[in-house]
């Protein structure tokens, strides 16, 4: 579980089961290196389930979700 700020900061693209296409979120307070290491350690059955907490909101990112760094290309 990580405390952070949502809706600002590093843009992340999420894809995977339960997501229709892709969604973009922004997260401040979690270093880019965290996401790089998470992506390197996602081989089944390994991986990290991540819970982002901000101002009473919780965003869960299961280990089956692919996280790419960078804004959505239009």
C-alpha positions, -999 to +999 in steps of 0.1 A: +000+000+000+015+033-011+005+068-001+005+091-031-013+119-050-036+109-078-046+130-108-011+146-111+024+135-116+038+106-136+015+094-164+009+057-164-010+036-189-028+006-175-039-024-196-050-059-188-079-080-175-110-059-165-098-028-184-116-020-217-086-010-239-064+012-218-067+039-191-043+066-182-038+077-146-013+101-130+005+094-098+028+117-078+048+105-048+058+071-063+092+072-081+094+061-117+120+034-106+092+017-085+072+011-117+103-001-136+111-027-109+075-038-107+074-044-144+105-065-143+091-088-116+057-097-130+064-132-144+037-156-133+031-165-105+052-136-092+042-099-092+031-071-070-005-061-063-003-023-057-028-003-037-025+035-042-041+056-014-049+093-016-074+115+003-097+086+012-095+070-023-080+036-030-069+025-065-059-012-067-036-023-095-034-061-096-003-080-107-021-090-139-023-053-150+004-041-173+017-006-163+035+015-190+052+048-182+043+077-203+012+096-216-012+080-240-002+086-277-031+102-295 
